Structures are given as structure tokens and as C-alpha cells.
Amino acid sequence: MGGRNVFGFKNKDMKVTELPAYHTLSLTPPNFAEMGFTWVDDSSLIVSRVHESEWSNDPLKRQMGKPNKK
């Protein structure tokens, strides 16, 4: 995962680089940021993804503070 923005969730893209070809595939959709990932097996992973946003001191306005919509 690449990108760093201490005050928000922007430019956090997950990319896969196949070596030695150095071909990079971006897996992050536009306007989203990756929070983290975990491997399920050798060929599958689970990604935690949020909409890109600026940082807020109000916890309810942060991506992690929003309740899930179902």
C-alpha cells in the first residue's frame, strides 16, 4: 500500500507489482483509500477501504467513526 496523509484518508492506493517485469496494477477504485489488508490464502486478500476524505477532529465525521449502512 502506498501513500501517506496524516490528516485524512487520501492517496492510499493498493498496488501490486509483478517482479521482475515491474508492471504495477492498481487495485484501488477512484475516490477510495485503503486502510489495510490481510491475506486469506496465497492468491486472495481482504481489503479495508473507505471513501477519500479530509481529517476531522469530530470523531463522527471521520471514516472510522461512521456507522455501517445496511
Secondary structure, DSSP 4 states (H G I P E B T S, - for coil): -B---TTEE-S-B-EEEETTTTEEEE-SPTTEEEEEEEESSSS-EEEEEEE-EE--SSGGGSGGGSPPP-
